[in-house]
Amino acid sequence: MTSLSALASPPAVPPAPTRPPGFQSFYWGGFECSTQRRPSGRRIDVIDATAHDRFAVQDYARLAASGLLTARDGLRWHLIERVPGEYDFSSALAQVTAAREAGVQVVWDLLHYGFPDFVDLFAPDFPAIFGRYAEAAAQFLREHTGGTLWICPINEISFTAWGGGDVGYLNPFAQGRGLTLKAQLVRAAMAGMDAARAVDPAVRFLHAEPLISVVPHPERPEEAETALHSHASQFEALDMLLGRTLPELGGGEQYVDVVGLNFYPYNQWWHHPQAHLRKFLTPGDADHRPLRALLAEVHARYARPLVIAETGAEDGERAPWFAGVAREVEAARAGGVPIHGICLYPVVNHPGWDDDRHCHNGLWDYPDALGGRAAHGPLIDALNHAQEQHERPAAEHIDVLPPEPAPLSAVLARFAHAAPTIAAEATARDQDGEFPAASFDALRGMGLLAASLSTKLGGLGLTGARLLAVLRRVGRASLPVGRVYEGHVNALQLILAHGTEAQGQRAAADARRGELFGVWNTEDGPGLRLEQAEAGGGWTLIGGKTFTSGADFVTRPLLPAELPQGGGRVLALLPHAAPPERFDPAFWQPLGMRPTVSFRVDLTGLDLGADDVIGEPGDYYQQPDFGGGALRFLAVQLGGADAVLEAGRDVLRQLGRTGDDIQRLRLGAVAAQLEAAWQTVLRGAAHLEGSHLVEAGSDDLPRVLAYVALAREVTEDACLLACEAVERAVGARGLLAPHPAERLLRDLRMYLRQPAPDAARLHLGHAVLDAPELADDAYSLWGDEGL
């Protein structure tokens, strides 16, 4: 596909989701309906080759009997408009009538690669020609269709533009004109939608586009940017339709309704400059991305209802492929991605596009003389099983959970798939101050919002030093994302540590579904308090909070609040997002970290259930966890310092100054200090873990907290050194927006202003001055191998 570099970033503000599509069944059947010409000049007509038009009654009856009450099928434009401006739909009447009589709802393709010979896709009047055809088609379909009329204007705009405009594989066989063709197809699709709406204002639309994943080959890392652009090219057509790219085409939100995604075994590959040398990735490859993650990425970008508009494999791979897609889709749905259907495509075998070979990729084969079609038993079984699983409660068919905590490498591999989205969104969100929603959808899609849960609770068992390593990696990608993600982890740990078993189970289930947690502690004036509700045994909140990181994007805020009559401070879990109108964004005008949207909020009058109070008074401040939790934000800060250092190196490389000994000394000192700080943080984690093995109130606990204070001191100094050194290294040029160094420095300096730094230093000094004499076999106040 042709790529536009500007499309690597998701849109600034995803639109509100459109209304649910209301398809008649979750599983669909799709009839291959391609009609393109081959380079030889011969026209393909798959509907004719499979006799679907002649045996439409039997075909649709089979669909209905199999529970496939929604389908994809197509009109053959080249047969309908043989003479310009004259429309004869007799070639489609049997299909349309058979579908209606069988009670099968159909999404009708108007252009599936093929078009009449008199049509020139590059001509200025092509959109108008297609619009007139779409109007006639809508009139015909409306007259012969009950219920909602569904249309797919142009199947796979992206693939048609690549195959027909870039590489000369499809008609019109052009090369190097893919972007021009894509724009033409987008204009035509919009003209067709406008024309269809003039006939039936209630018509609904599906845009079917390939769902791909392109990553750089591990032996060619220099192609990373090109691979990213290739990956992003799959979004170009939809972005044009929405008016987010090339707005002169006339796009707008009204031109994207339901997003269809075509997904096959060959849709993921290592980038290669020559397309025919691509290495396709399979689920066993390290760079292969789970389908659930790809779906979450699309949902994050468009916030539209999704369907798998085509999926299938050939020969013996048919059943296992379909079963795997079904599992991944159910996992994505459990994570909050709104997927409304899976279309088995094609549903009948057909001749190959290039060589007329018998493609065994359908549920049924070629027909006999009476329209009977032999079924492929394993695929029938896989479909039946998937339909049964879809009807069961989610808990009965979730993926088997790993019995042991996931290794750090596996968790980092998951994060690596989310990282491009986070990095791409960072600059845009700094500019507009909006919350990085796409980044959290990417984390959600990779299961990382549940990563800190135990495997027993459905998580990855990410704790201790492994958790700190992931937090550092998130902070390196985006400090605002790291700040909110760390708060999410903190909230979950507090609930699991101090809540009842039932409260912990509920929080874990919420995290697995993708709910975002956060801790809002800071407050002004009298602060937040609880009052007994008038009825029902619940509570009512009185007061508010400041620095509410994540604002209304946090759907499970954890709120330290005072019980009535001096009963103490407890943790109150709001079981939903705070209403957006309760926030005061004018409060948040920071130097950096803008995308955390840490507004002021008034929570007065919001109600909680009796089971929404977590733990006993004072649990929030229990040591050593309250003080030891600082290690998590230190890991995020060090990730931010990593990014600052990298930005400085990039500037020096661009200026050709990496050979300057002054710069080597300067950045070498930064690297040394960052590594020292990191090792101190890891040692602090070991102390903290060991402290849970000693009695509460032991003399060892203050030493643990003092070591955490030491880690804060060392980390802050290292991060400030990184800021100063990089500022000096890059000079004024590197500090001008939108250079990454400018944003990264602002964010890091802001995030370093954590509460009570002087109190931490005093604690450390107190521990040093009051420490007993070292034992003869000791060399450090902090012991040899931890506590």
C-alpha positions in Angstrom: 0.0 0.0 0.0 1.1 3.6 -0.5 2.0 5.2 2.8 1.7 8.8 4.1 4.2 9.5 6.8 1.8 11.8 8.6 -0.5 8.9 9.2 1.8 7.2 11.7 0.0 9.1 14.5 -3.6 8.2 15.6 -6.2 11.0 15.4 -6.2 13.5 18.1 -9.8 12.9 19.4 -11.6 9.8 18.3 -15.2 10.4 17.5 -18.1 9.1 19.5 -19.0 5.5 18.5 -21.9 5.2 16.0 -25.0 3.3 17.0 -24.8 -0.5 17.2 -25.2 -2.2 13.9 -27.8 -4.8 15.0 -26.6 -7.6 12.7 -28.8 -10.7 12.7 -26.0 -13.1 13.7 -22.5 -12.8 15.0 -21.1 -15.3 12.6 -21.5 -14.5 8.9 -21.0 -16.2 5.5 -19.4 -14.4 2.7 -19.7 -15.1 -1.1 -16.6 -14.3 -3.1 -17.8 -11.8 -5.8 -14.6 -10.5 -7.5 -15.0 -9.3 -11.1 -11.7 -7.8 -12.0 -9.7 -8.2 -15.2 -6.4 -10.1 -15.1 -3.3 -8.6 -16.7 -4.1 -11.0 -19.7 -7.3 -9.1 -20.2 -9.6 -12.0 -19.1 -12.3 -11.0 -16.7 -12.9 -12.9 -13.5 -16.4 -13.5 -12.4 -16.4 -15.7 -9.2 -20.2 -15.6 -8.7 -20.6 -17.2 -12.1 -17.7 -19.6 -11.6 -19.2 -20.9 -8.3 -22.7 -20.9 -9.7 -23.9 -18.9 -6.8 -26.2 -16.9 -8.9 -27.8 -20.0 -10.4 -28.1 -21.8 -7.0 -28.7 -18.7 -4.8 -31.8 -20.3 -3.2 -29.9 -23.4 -2.0 -26.9 -21.3 -1.0 -28.9 -18.9 1.2 -30.9 -21.8 2.7 -27.6 -23.5 3.7 -26.5 -20.2 5.4 -29.7 -19.9 7.3 -29.6 -23.6 8.4 -26.1 -23.1 9.7 -27.0 -20.1 11.8 -25.3 -17.7 9.4 -28.1 -15.1 9.3 -25.8 -12.2 8.1 -23.8 -12.4 4.9 -21.6 -10.5 2.4 -22.5 -10.7 -1.2 -21.9 -8.6 -4.3 -23.4 -6.9 -7.3 -21.5 -7.2 -10.6 -21.3 -3.7 -11.9 -19.9 -4.8 -15.3 -23.1 -6.8 -16.0 -25.5 -4.1 -14.5 -24.2 -1.1 -16.5 -23.1 -2.5 -19.9 -24.1 0.8 -21.5 -23.2 4.0 -19.7 -26.2 5.3 -17.7 -28.4 2.2 -18.3 -28.9 -0.1 -15.4 -30.1 -3.7 -15.6 -30.1 -5.6 -12.2 -31.4 -8.9 -13.6 -28.0 -10.5 -12.9 -28.5 -9.8 -9.1 -32.2 -10.6 -8.7 -31.8 -14.3 -7.9 -29.3 -13.5 -5.1 -31.3 -10.6 -3.6 -34.6 -12.6 -3.7 -33.0 -15.8 -2.2 -31.5 -13.9 0.7 -34.8 -12.2 1.5 -36.8 -15.4 1.4 -34.2 -17.2 3.6 -34.3 -14.4 6.1 -30.6 -13.7 5.7 -29.4 -10.1 6.1 -26.8 -9.1 3.4 -24.1 -6.4 3.2 -24.0 -5.8 -0.5 -20.7 -4.9 -2.2 -21.1 -2.4 -5.1 -17.6 -2.6 -6.4 -15.4 -5.6 -5.6 -12.3 -4.9 -7.7 -14.2 -5.1 -11.1 -15.9 -2.3 -13.1 -17.3 -1.8 -16.6 -14.8 -1.4 -19.4 -15.9 2.1 -20.2 -15.0 3.3 -16.7 -11.7 5.0 -16.1 -10.9 5.1 -12.4 -8.5 8.0 -12.9 -10.9 10.2 -14.8 -12.3 13.3 -13.1 -15.9 12.1 -13.7 -15.3 8.6 -12.1 -16.8 9.6 -8.7 -19.9 10.9 -10.4 -20.3 7.8 -12.5 -20.0 5.6 -9.5 -22.5 7.8 -7.6 -25.1 7.4 -10.3 -24.6 3.6 -10.2 -24.8 3.6 -6.4 -28.1 5.5 -6.5 -29.6 3.0 -9.0 -28.2 0.0 -6.9 -29.7 1.5 -3.7 -33.1 1.9 -5.4 -33.0 -1.7 -6.6 -31.9 -3.1 -3.2 -34.4 -1.0 -1.3 -37.2 -2.4 -3.4 -36.2 -6.0 -2.8 -34.8 -5.9 0.8 -36.6 -5.9 4.1 -35.2 -4.2 7.1 -32.1 -2.1 7.2 -30.3 -1.7 3.9 -26.5 -2.5 4.3 -24.0 -1.5 1.6 -20.2 -1.8 1.3 -19.5 0.9 -1.4 -16.0 -0.2 -2.5 -14.3 -3.3 -1.1 -10.7 -2.8 0.1 -9.9 0.6 -1.2 -6.4 0.2 0.2 -5.7 -3.1 -1.6 -7.3 -1.9 -4.8 -5.1 1.2 -4.8 -2.0 -0.8 -4.1 -2.7 -3.6 -6.6 -4.2 -1.4 -9.3 -2.3 1.9 -8.7 1.1 0.9 -7.3 2.2 -2.4 -8.7 0.0 -3.1 -11.7 -1.4 -6.3 -10.4 -5.1 -5.3 -10.6 -7.1 -3.3 -13.1 -6.4 -0.5 -14.1 -2.8 -1.9 -13.9 -1.1 1.4 -13.1 2.2 1.7 -11.3 3.4 4.5 -9.0 -0.1 6.1 -8.8 -1.4 4.3 -5.7 -2.1 7.5 -3.7 -4.0 9.1 -6.6 -6.1 6.0 -7.1 -6.8 5.8 -3.4 -8.1 9.4 -3.4 -10.2 8.7 -6.4 -11.8 5.6 -4.8 -12.4 7.6 -1.6 -14.2 10.4 -3.6 -16.2 7.7 -5.4 -17.2 5.9 -2.1 -18.4 9.2 -0.6 -20.4 10.0 -3.8 -21.9 6.6 -3.6 -22.8 6.9 0.0 -24.4 10.3 -0.6 -26.4 8.9 -3.5 -27.6 5.9 -1.4 -28.6 8.1 1.5 -30.7 10.2 -0.9 -32.6 7.0 -1.8 -32.8 5.7 1.8 -31.7 8.0 4.6 -31.5 5.0 7.0 -29.0 3.0 4.9 -26.0 1.7 6.8 -22.5 1.2 5.5 -19.6 -1.1 6.0 -16.1 -0.2 4.8 -14.0 -3.4 4.4 -10.2 -2.8 4.6 -7.2 -5.1 5.1 -6.0 -5.5 8.7 -2.2 -5.8 8.6 0.9 -5.7 10.8 4.2 -4.7 9.3 7.4 -4.7 11.4 11.0 -4.2 10.5 13.1 -7.3 9.8 15.4 -7.9 12.9 18.4 -7.9 10.6 17.4 -4.6 9.0 16.6 -2.2 11.9 17.3 0.8 9.6 13.9 0.0 7.9 12.0 0.7 11.1 10.5 4.0 10.0 9.6 2.6 6.6 7.9 -0.4 8.2 6.0 1.9 10.5 4.7 3.9 7.5 3.7 0.7 5.7 1.8 -0.4 8.8 0.1 3.0 9.0 -0.9 2.9 5.4 -3.8 0.6 6.2 -5.5 3.5 7.8 -5.1 6.0 4.9 -8.4 5.2 3.2 -10.5 5.5 6.4 -8.6 8.6 7.5 -9.4 10.2 4.1 -13.1 9.2 4.4 -13.2 10.9 7.8 -11.5 14.0 6.5 -8.5 13.6 8.8 -6.1 13.3 5.9 -6.4 15.2 2.6 -9.5 17.1 3.8 -9.8 18.6 0.3 -11.4 15.4 -0.7 -14.5 16.4 1.4 -14.4 13.6 4.0 -16.2 13.8 7.3 -17.3 11.7 10.3 -20.5 10.8 8.4 -18.6 8.7 5.9 -17.4 6.0 8.3 -20.1 3.8 9.9 -19.0 0.3 10.7 -15.3 -0.6 10.1 -14.8 -4.0 8.5 -11.4 -5.7 8.8 -10.2 -8.4 6.4 -7.7 -10.7 8.1 -5.9 -13.7 6.6 -2.8 -15.8 7.5 -0.6 -13.6 5.2 -1.6 -10.2 6.7 1.5 -9.9 9.0 5.0 -9.7 7.6 8.6 -8.4 8.0 9.0 -5.4 5.9 11.0 -5.8 2.7 11.6 -3.2 0.0 10.5 -5.8 -2.6 7.0 -7.0 -1.8 7.5 -10.5 -3.3 10.4 -11.1 -0.8 8.3 -10.5 2.3 8.5 -13.0 5.1 5.0 -13.7 6.4 4.8 -14.0 10.2 2.9 -16.9 11.9 1.7 -17.1 15.5 5.0 -18.8 16.4 7.1 -15.9 15.3 8.3 -13.4 18.0 7.1 -10.4 15.9 3.6 -11.9 15.3 1.0 -9.7 17.0 -2.2 -11.3 18.5 -5.3 -10.4 16.6 -6.8 -8.9 19.7 -4.0 -6.3 19.8 -4.5 -5.3 16.2 -8.3 -5.0 16.8 -7.6 -2.8 19.8 -5.4 -0.6 17.8 -8.1 0.0 15.2 -10.7 0.6 17.9 -8.4 3.1 19.6 -8.0 5.0 16.3 -11.7 5.1 15.2 -14.0 4.2 18.1 -16.4 2.7 15.6 -18.2 -0.7 15.7 -15.9 -3.4 14.1 -16.5 -6.6 12.3 -14.1 -9.2 10.9 -15.4 -8.7 7.3 -13.3 -11.5 5.8 -11.2 -14.3 7.3 -10.3 -17.8 6.2 -7.5 -20.1 5.2 -6.9 -22.9 2.7 -7.0 -26.7 2.8 -6.2 -28.2 6.2 -5.6 -24.9 7.8 -9.2 -23.8 7.5 -10.6 -25.1 10.8 -7.6 -24.2 13.1 -7.3 -20.7 11.5 -11.0 -20.0 12.0 -10.9 -21.3 15.6 -8.0 -19.2 16.4 -9.6 -16.0 15.0 -12.7 -16.8 17.0 -10.7 -17.1 20.2 -8.8 -13.9 19.6 -12.0 -12.0 18.8 -13.7 -13.2 22.0 -10.6 -12.1 24.0 -10.7 -8.7 22.3 -14.4 -8.4 23.1 -13.7 -9.3 26.7 -11.2 -6.4 26.7 -13.8 -3.9 25.6 -13.3 -3.9 21.8 -16.7 -3.6 20.1 -16.6 -6.4 17.6 -20.0 -7.3 16.1 -19.4 -10.1 13.7 -17.0 -12.5 12.1 -17.4 -13.3 8.4 -16.2 -16.7 7.2 -14.9 -15.7 3.7 -15.4 -17.2 1.3 -18.2 -19.6 2.3 -17.8 -21.6 -0.9 -14.7 -22.8 -2.7 -13.8 -20.9 -5.9 -11.3 -20.8 -8.7 -8.0 -19.0 -8.0 -7.5 -15.4 -9.1 -4.3 -16.1 -11.0 -4.4 -19.7 -12.2 -8.0 -21.0 -11.9 -6.8 -23.6 -9.4 -9.5 -25.1 -7.2 -9.1 -23.1 -3.9 -10.3 -25.2 -1.0 -11.0 -22.3 1.4 -14.7 -22.5 1.9 -17.2 -24.2 4.1 -18.8 -25.8 1.0 -17.4 -26.9 -2.4 -18.6 -26.5 -6.0 -22.2 -27.4 -6.6 -23.6 -30.6 -8.1 -26.3 -30.5 -10.8 -29.0 -29.8 -8.2 -27.1 -27.1 -6.2 -25.9 -29.4 -3.5 -22.4 -28.6 -2.1 -20.2 -31.0 -0.2 -19.2 -29.6 3.3 -15.8 -29.5 4.8 -16.4 -31.3 8.1 -13.6 -29.8 10.2 -14.6 -26.3 9.4 -18.2 -27.1 10.1 -17.2 -28.4 13.5 -15.0 -25.3 14.2 -17.9 -23.0 13.2 -20.4 -24.9 15.4 -18.0 -24.8 18.3 -17.4 -21.0 17.9 -21.1 -20.4 17.7 -21.6 -22.3 20.9 -18.8 -20.6 22.7 -20.1 -17.2 21.6 -23.4 -17.9 23.2 -21.9 -18.9 26.6 -21.1 -16.6 29.4 -17.6 -15.1 28.9 -16.2 -16.9 32.0 -16.9 -20.3 30.4 -14.6 -19.7 27.4 -11.8 -17.4 28.4 -8.3 -18.3 27.4 -6.4 -20.8 29.6 -4.3 -18.7 32.0 -0.6 -19.3 32.4 0.1 -21.2 35.6 3.3 -19.3 36.3 4.2 -15.6 36.1 5.1 -14.6 32.6 8.8 -14.0 32.1 9.9 -10.4 31.8 10.9 -11.0 28.1 7.3 -12.0 27.3 5.8 -9.0 29.0 8.3 -6.7 27.3 7.4 -8.3 24.0 3.8 -7.4 24.6 4.7 -3.9 25.4 6.8 -3.7 22.3 3.6 -4.0 20.2 2.0 -1.2 22.2 5.0 1.1 22.1 4.7 2.4 18.5 1.2 3.7 19.3 2.4 5.3 22.6 5.4 6.9 20.9 3.3 8.1 17.9 0.7 9.7 20.2 3.1 11.4 22.6 3.7 14.6 20.6 0.1 15.0 19.5 -1.2 14.8 23.0 1.4 17.2 24.3 0.2 19.7 21.8 -3.5 19.4 22.4 -3.4 18.4 26.0 -5.8 15.5 25.5 -5.6 12.2 27.3 -3.5 9.5 25.5 -6.6 7.3 24.9 -5.0 5.4 22.0 -2.0 4.5 24.1 -4.1 3.0 26.8 -6.2 1.1 24.3 -2.9 -0.3 23.0 -1.9 -1.3 26.6 -5.4 -2.7 27.1 -5.2 -4.7 23.9 -2.0 -6.4 25.0 -3.4 -7.3 28.4 -1.1 -5.0 30.2 -3.7 -3.4 32.4 -4.0 -6.7 34.1 -0.3 -7.5 34.0 0.3 -6.8 37.8 -2.4 -9.3 38.8 -1.3 -12.7 39.9 -1.8 -15.5 37.4 -4.5 -16.9 39.7 -6.5 -13.6 39.1 -5.9 -13.7 35.4 -2.8 -11.5 35.2 0.8 -12.0 34.3 2.2 -12.0 37.8 4.3 -8.9 37.2 5.8 -7.8 40.5 9.0 -6.6 42.1 12.0 -5.9 39.8 10.1 -7.2 36.8 7.3 -4.7 37.3 9.9 -1.9 37.7 11.6 -2.9 34.4 8.2 -2.6 32.6 7.4 0.8 34.3 10.8 2.1 33.1 10.1 1.0 29.6 6.6 2.7 29.6 8.2 5.9 31.0 10.7 5.8 28.2 7.9 5.7 25.6 5.9 8.4 27.3 6.1 9.9 30.8 2.5 10.9 30.9 1.4 7.4 30.0 3.9 6.0 32.5 2.5 8.3 35.3 -1.1 7.1 34.7 -0.1 3.5 34.3 1.8 3.5 37.5 -1.2 4.9 39.3 -3.3 2.1 37.8 -0.9 -0.5 39.2 -0.8 1.3 42.6 -4.6 1.3 42.9 -4.9 -2.4 42.1 -2.2 -3.3 44.6 -4.0 -1.3 47.3 -7.3 -3.0 46.7 -5.7 -6.5 46.6 -3.7 -5.8 49.8 -6.5 -4.2 51.9 -9.8 -5.3 50.4 -11.8 -8.4 51.0 -11.4 -11.4 48.7 -14.6 -10.4 46.9 -13.4 -6.9 46.4 -10.1 -8.1 45.0 -11.9 -10.5 42.6 -14.1 -7.7 41.4 -11.2 -5.3 40.8 -9.2 -8.1 39.0 -12.2 -8.8 36.8 -12.5 -5.0 36.0 -8.8 -4.8 35.2 -9.0 -7.8 32.8 -11.9 -6.1 31.0 -9.7 -3.1 30.6 -11.0 -0.7 33.2 -8.4 2.0 34.2 -7.8 2.5 37.9 -6.1 5.4 39.6 -5.4 6.8 43.0 -6.5 10.4 43.7 -5.1 11.4 47.0 -4.2 15.1 46.8 -6.9 17.6 48.0 -7.4 21.2 49.1 -9.2 22.6 52.2 -11.3 20.2 54.2 -10.7 17.4 51.7 -12.9 14.5 50.8 -15.2 12.8 53.3 -17.9 10.1 53.4 -21.4 10.5 54.7 -23.8 7.7 55.4 -26.4 7.5 52.6 -30.0 8.1 53.5 -30.9 4.6 52.4 -29.4 1.3 51.3 -26.4 1.3 53.6 -24.1 3.0 51.2 -22.1 6.2 51.3 -22.2 9.7 49.7 -19.0 11.6 48.8 -18.6 15.2 50.0 -15.7 17.3 48.7 -13.2 16.8 45.9 -9.7 16.1 44.8 -6.9 17.9 43.0 -4.3 16.3 40.6 -6.8 13.7 39.4 -4.4 12.1 36.9 -6.4 10.5 34.0 -9.6 12.5 34.9 -12.7 10.9 33.6 -10.7 8.4 31.5 -10.0 6.7 34.9 -13.0 4.5 35.2 -12.2 3.2 38.7 -10.8 6.0 40.9 -9.6 5.0 44.3 -10.2 7.9 46.8 -8.7 8.2 50.3 -11.6 9.8 52.2 -12.5 10.6 55.9 -15.2 8.6 57.7 -17.8 10.6 59.6 -17.1 11.7 63.2 -13.3 11.3 63.0 -13.6 7.6 62.1 -10.4 7.7 60.2 -9.2 7.7 56.6 -10.3 4.8 54.3 -10.1 4.0 50.6 -13.3 4.6 48.7 -13.6 3.0 45.2 -15.8 4.9 42.8 -17.3 2.1 40.7 -17.4 4.3 37.6 -15.8 7.3 36.0 -16.5 10.6 37.5 -18.8 12.6 35.3 -16.9 14.8 32.9 -18.7 18.0 34.0 -17.3 17.5 37.5 -13.8 18.4 36.4 -12.1 21.8 36.3 -9.5 21.7 33.5 -8.6 25.3 34.1 -6.8 24.1 37.2 -4.3 22.1 35.1 -1.9 24.5 33.3 1.4 22.8 33.8 4.9 23.2 32.3 4.9 19.5 31.3 2.9 16.2 31.6 -0.1 17.9 30.1 -1.7 14.6 28.8 -2.1 13.3 32.3 -5.1 15.7 32.5 -4.6 16.0 36.2 -7.7 18.3 36.8 -9.5 19.3 39.9 -12.8 17.5 40.5 -15.8 18.0 42.7 -17.2 14.7 43.8 -19.9 16.0 46.1 -23.1 14.0 45.9 -21.8 10.9 44.1 -22.9 7.7 45.8 -21.0 4.5 46.7 -22.2 1.1 47.7 -21.5 -0.3 51.1 -18.9 -2.7 49.5 -17.1 0.2 47.8 -15.1 1.1 51.0 -11.8 -0.8 50.9 -10.0 -1.9 54.1 -9.8 -0.3 57.5 -8.9 3.3 58.5 -5.2 4.0 58.0 -4.6 1.1 55.6 -3.6 3.5 52.8 -0.6 4.7 54.9 0.6 1.3 56.0 4.4 0.9 55.8 6.5 0.0 54.2 4.2 -0.2 51.1 3.1 3.5 51.3 6.7 4.8 51.2 8.0 1.9 49.2 5.6 2.6 46.4 7.9 5.5 45.5 10.1 2.9 43.7 7.5 2.6 41.0 7.5 6.2 40.1 11.3 6.3 40.3 11.3 3.6 37.6 9.0 5.7 35.4 11.2 8.7 35.9 14.3 6.8 34.9 12.5 5.8 31.8 11.9 9.4 31.0 15.6 10.2 31.6 16.4 7.4 29.2 14.3 9.1 26.5 15.9 12.5 27.3 19.4 10.9 26.9 18.3 9.3 23.6 16.9 12.6 22.3 20.3 14.3 23.1 22.2 11.6 21.3 19.9 12.0 18.2 20.6 15.7 18.1 24.3 15.1 18.3 24.2 12.5 15.6 22.2 14.8 13.3 24.8 17.6 13.9 27.7 15.2 13.4 29.1 16.0 16.9 29.2 12.5 18.5 33.0 12.6 18.2 33.3 15.6 20.4 35.1 14.6 23.6 33.2 17.1 25.7 29.9 15.6 24.6 31.3 12.1 25.3 32.3 13.1 28.9 29.0 14.8 29.4 26.7 12.0 28.3 29.0 9.3 29.7 28.5 10.9 33.1 24.7 10.8 32.6 24.7 7.2 31.6 26.8 6.3 34.7 24.4 8.2 37.1 21.3 6.7 35.5 22.7 3.2 35.9 23.7 3.8 39.5 20.2 5.1 40.2 18.6 2.1 38.5 20.7 -0.3 40.6 19.7 1.6 43.7 16.0 1.3 42.8 16.4 -2.4 42.2 18.2 -2.8 45.5 15.4 -0.9 47.2 12.9 -3.4 45.7 14.9 -6.2 47.2 14.9 -4.5 50.6 11.1 -3.9 50.3 10.5 -7.5 49.4 12.6 -8.7 52.4 10.7 -6.3 54.7 7.5 -8.3 54.3 9.3 -11.2 56.0 9.9 -9.3 59.3 7.5 -8.3 62.0 5.6 -5.0 61.8 7.3 -2.4 64.0 10.7 -4.0 63.6 13.7 -1.7 63.6 14.4 -3.0 60.1 11.3 -1.2 58.6 12.7 2.4 59.1 15.9 1.3 57.4 13.9 0.0 54.4 12.1 3.4 54.1 15.4 5.2 54.5 16.8 3.2 51.6 13.8 4.1 49.5 14.5 7.8 50.4 18.1 7.1 49.3 16.8 5.8 46.0 14.6 9.0 45.6 17.7 11.2 46.2 19.9 9.3 43.8 17.2 9.1 41.1 16.3 12.8 41.2 20.0 13.8 41.0 20.6 11.5 38.1 17.5 12.7 36.2 18.4 16.4 36.8 21.9 15.7 35.6 20.4 14.2 32.5 18.3 17.2 31.9 21.1 19.7 32.4 23.6 17.7 30.3 21.2 17.2 27.4 20.2 20.9 27.5 23.8 21.9 27.2 24.5 19.3 24.6 21.7 20.1 22.2 21.7 23.9 22.7 18.9 26.2 21.8 18.2 24.3 18.5 17.2 21.1 20.4 15.0 23.0 22.8 12.7 24.4 20.2 9.3 22.8 19.8 8.4 20.4 18.2 11.8 18.8 18.7 11.3 15.7 21.0 14.0 16.9 23.4 12.0 20.0 24.3 8.9 18.0 25.3 10.8 15.3 27.0 12.7 17.7 29.2 9.5 19.6 30.2 7.8 16.4 31.1 10.7 15.0 33.1 11.3 18.2 35.1 7.6 18.4 35.9 7.4 14.7 37.0 10.4 15.0 39.2 8.4 17.3 41.5 7.0 14.5 43.5 5.5 15.2 47.0 7.8 15.8 50.0 11.3 15.5 48.6 12.8 17.3 51.6 11.0 15.0 54.0 12.6 12.0 52.1 16.0 13.6 52.5 15.4 14.3 56.2 14.4 10.7 56.7 17.6 9.6 55.0 19.8 11.9 57.0 18.1 10.8 60.2 18.8 7.1 59.4 22.4 7.9 58.7 23.1 9.9 61.8 21.2 7.5 64.1 22.5 4.3 62.6 24.4 1.9 65.0 28.0 1.2 64.5 28.7 -1.2 61.6 29.3 -4.8 62.5 32.8 -6.2 61.8 31.5 -8.2 58.8 29.4 -5.3 57.3 30.5 -2.8 54.8 27.3 -0.8 54.4 24.6 0.7 56.6 22.1 -1.2 54.4 23.6 -4.7 54.8 25.2 -7.0 52.4 22.5 -9.0 50.6 19.4 -7.2 51.7 17.3 -7.6 54.8 
